[in-house]
Amino acid sequence: VQTPGCGWCAPFYTCMPGEEAGPLPGGLPCNASAEGVPMPLNYKGPDWTYHEAELKATGYRGVQKSGTSAPADWDTVCSNGGKRAWAECVHCVGTKQWGMQRCQCPTGRNGITCTGCSNSSGCASNETCGGNMEASAERIDMTCTVPDSFPPLITAGLDHFAKGSVLVLSYTPRGGIHFRLVQPVENPSWVGVTHAAGDVGDRIYSGIPLKAHARSVTFTDSRCPAQPTGSPTVEYPWRAGGDCLKWTLLDDKLPAEQVIECANTTDDFRGKGWDRYRESCDQLMPFFRLPIDLQCARPESGEMRADCVMNAGQVSLRLDCEVEGGCSAVRSPPPPPASP
């Protein structure tokens, strides 16, 4: 509400472009009862507030925007009318609302923060949505759920709270490949009244235990490999010998610590730390080893999803990926030839 042209959608803990009546047309609605989402226990106001004075009148404390909250590059900030996605953790003691590892997007938008398009309905009227998974592509962005992983220690960590974790990947020929793992965290509006430490609810947690950036990468067409025997990996989701695409992160002469980055905070989240899984990065680091192979079954023409597997040392991840498209202007048809 301190940002001009934005309002606060309390049940989804999201700042969204809007006006007094609610989010702008094309954005998702802010209606807790319609979607069966419980309101935060420490909030007694309406679903949507547009003015700062209105929000303050509810007695809602909000969170600290700096210092103990996650910086923007370690947060998941929704865009294009999207809002934070939440789910109930039935086995959790204390906070029941978990999420923020990805955004819920309007029709036609996709990606972890709704920056991509899945079809042209997510673009302006004079634009079309396009994207490809070819080895000649200038850029490929994917947001992947992690339905299966190995070893069991990794699986237990990724699948513990509410909905599963997400792996976000971005590739360019010059920049190499970036990826980050994102796990669900507690809804800040609920933590402050249910967590034993009380005031830990005054911050935005990051659910990112690690990021990685490898500059030396090969990207080629390949044949989908058969399921290896005697090698501990997840089950491959493709037909052996089919068309696959393969990325290999070749920085194998570097220690993993120079490719994989942990959050720059040493404070525990129970104190003043902003990374919910900071200690997980140290625990995961011995499992991730270079080189890293990422392989995807080639999608059918026009399909915006891909079945993939990442093998990284002792870690094997099964990935169900959505390919993020980009909106571009529709080219006008050429003029008719001049009359003779």
N, C-alpha and C positions, 0 to 999 in steps of 0.2 A: 504493500500500500504506500510505501515511500517512493516507489518507482512510478513516474507518470505513465498512465495508460495501462496499469496493471492492478489486479485485485488479488485477494488472498482466498484460496479455496481450502478451508480449514480441514475438512474430513480427509482430504488427500494430501495435505501438507505441501501445497504447491502454489507458487506465485504464477499467475497466468495473465496474458494480455486480455483486457476486458474493459467493461464500462460498469455503470452503477447497477444495471440489471443482471450482469453476469459475464461469463467469458464471451469473447467475440464470436460471431458466426464462423463456423468451420472448426472451432475448437470443441473439445469435449465439454459436456455439461458439468456443473458442480452441484450435485444433488445426492446427498448421503442416503436418504431414505429410498430413493429410486433404485440405488445400486446395492442396498443392504449393507452399507459400510457404517460401523458405529462411530459416533462422534467422540473426540478425545475427552477423557474424563475431566481434564482441567480446563475445558472450554465450554462456555455456556452461551455463545453467540450464534448467529446465523451461519449457514454453510458458506456464504459468500459475503465478503466485506470489501468495499472499494475505497473507503476513506480511513486514514490513520486514526482519527478521533473515534470513529465507530468501532474500530478494533480495540482500541484502548479502553473503551467504555465496557467491554465485555470482561475486563480484568485478565485478559490473556497475556501471559508473560512473553511468549515468543521465545526465540533463542538468541544467543550471542552470535553476531554475524562475523566476528573475527576472533583471532586468538585461539580459543579452544574449539572452534568449529572447523570442519574440513575446508581447506582452500578449494577454489573452484576447479582446479585441475585434478583433484582427488574426489570430487563430488559428482553426482549424476543430476544435471540440471535440464529439465524438460523444455522443449521448444515446439513451435508450430502448433500450439493448441493442445499439446499433450499434458498429462498429469502423472504424478508418481503413482505407481502400482503397489498395492498392499495385499497381504493375505494373512489369514489367522494361523498362528502356530499353536496347534491343539495340545502339544506336549510341553510347551514352554511354561516355566514357572515365572510369574510376574508379567512382563510385557507380552501381550498376545499379538499385537499388530507388527508385522515384519514386512520389509520390502525395500524400496528405493534402489534395488539393483538394476532396474530398468523402468522406463516410462510406458504408460498406456497411451497409445497413439490414436489420433482420429483416422477415419477411413482414408486409405490411400497413402498414409505415412508409415514409415517403419524405422528400425534402428533403435539403439538403446535410449537415445534422447529425442527420437522422432525427426532427426535431421534428414533421413532418407525418404524416398518415395517407393511404394510398392506397385502403384499404377498411376495413371494420369489424373485420376480424381484427386490425388494429393498435390497436384500442381495448379498453377494459375491457368486461367482460361486460354491463354495463348502459349501454353507450354505443354510438353509431353514428357513422360517419365521414361527413362532409359537406363540400362546398365548391362554389363556383361561380365562373364567369368573367363574371358579368353586370355591366353598368355600375352597377347598384344595390348591388353587394357592399360590405360594410363593410370587408373586408380581402381582399387577394389576395397569396399568396406563391407564387413559382415558382423552381425550380432548373433551369437550362437548360445543356445541353452546347452547345458551339460547333462544329458540324461543318464550317462554312465561313465565311470572312471575306474582307474586302477592305479595303485593298490588300494586295498580296503581302507587304509588310514586316510588316503586322499578323499575317498568317497564319503567317509563319515564327516569330514570337515566341510565338504562342499554341499552336502545334502541335509544339513542339520535343522535349519530354521525355515519353516514355511515353504515357499516356492524355491526352486533350485537356483544355482549360481549361473552366471553368464560369462562367456568369454567374448571380448570385443577385439576384432582384428581389422587392421588397415594396412594396405600394401600399395606402394608406388615403386616403379622401377628404380628411381634415383634415391628415394628415401629409405628403401628397404621395407621391413615389416614391423609394425607396432602391435602389441597385444596387451591386454590387461584382463585380469580376473576380477569379477565383481560379485560379492556375496550380499545376501539380504542383511539389513540392520534393523534395529528397533525404530519404530515411529517415535520421533522426539517428543511429540505431544503426549505420548503415553508413558514414556520412561520415567519422567519426573515424579509421577504419583504412584508408581508401582515398584521401582527399583530401590533396593535397600539404601543405596547411596544418595537417593533423593535428587540432588541438583545435577546429576549427570544428564538429566533431560533438558538441560539448558543449551545443548549444542547439537550441531548436525554431524552425525558420524559419517565417516567414509567406510564403505564396504569393500574397498580395494586393497587386498593384502599385497599385491605385487603388480608391477608393470614391466614390460620388456621392450627393447628396441634393438633389432639386429639389422645392420646396414648391408652386410654381405649376404645376399639372398639370391638363389636361383629359382625361377618359376617356369615350369615346362609342362607340356602335354605328356601324359604317361598312360600306361596300362594299369588299371586298378589291380593291386596285388592280392594274392590269395591270403586267407587267414594264416598267419604263421603258426607253426607247431613248436611247442616247447618254449615259446616266448610269451611272457605275461603281458597281454594287451587286451583292450576291449574288443568286443566282436565287431568286425568290419561290416559296414552297412551297405555294401555294394556287391555286384557280381564280379568275380575275378575275371580279368581280361577285358573288362569294359573300359570306357573312356574316363580317365581321371585327370585332374590337375594337381601338380605337386610343387609345393614350396619347400626348399631346404635352407634352413638358417645355418650359414657356413662359418660363423664366428667361433669355430671349435678350438681355435688357438687361444681364445680368451677365456678367463675364468667366468663361470656363470654370473658371478657378482658384478661383472662389468656389462652384462647384457640385461640382467634382471635387477630391477630397482625396488627396494622396500620404501615405505613411507618415511619421510624425514621427520620422525617424531619418536622419541624414546619413552614418552610418558604412557603409562597404561591407561586404557579407556575408562577404567574405574576411577581414575584420578582426574587429570586435566588433558589426557590424550584425546585426539580426534579420530584416530584410525581404530576401528572396532577390531580389526584382525592383524594388528601390527606384529604380534608374536607369531602369527601363522606364517608370515613371510620367512622368518628364520627357520621355522619347522619345514616349510616346503622347499627351501633352497637346496638342501642335499639331494632331493629327488629330481629336480630339474637339471638336466645336463645336456650340453651341446654335442653334436649338432641336433637341431630340432626339425622333425619332418611333419609337415601339414599336408594331408591329401584329401581331396574332395571329388566325389563323383560329379562328372560334368552335368550341369542342369540341362534340361530340355530347353529349346529355344523359347525365350520369353518367360521362363520360370524364374522366380525370384527367391529360390531357396536351394540349399545344397546339403547333402549328407557328407560329413567330414570326420576325420580322425587326426588327432595330434599325438605324436609320440616324441617324448622329450626325456631321454635318459630312462629313469625308472617310472616316469609318469606316462599314462596313456589315457586320453580323453576322447570320448565319443561326442561329437558336436552336431547339433541340429541347427543349421545356420540359415538366417534370412539375409539375402543380398540386398544391400541398400542401393536403390537407384538414385539418379539425379534428374532434376527438372531442367529442361532446356527449351529455348524458344522454338516454336514450330516454324519450319522454313516455308516461306511463301513459294507457291509454284512458279516456275519460270514464266515470263510473259509469252504470249503466243507469237509465232514468227510473223514478221512484217508481211503485209500483202504485197504480191509481186506488182 
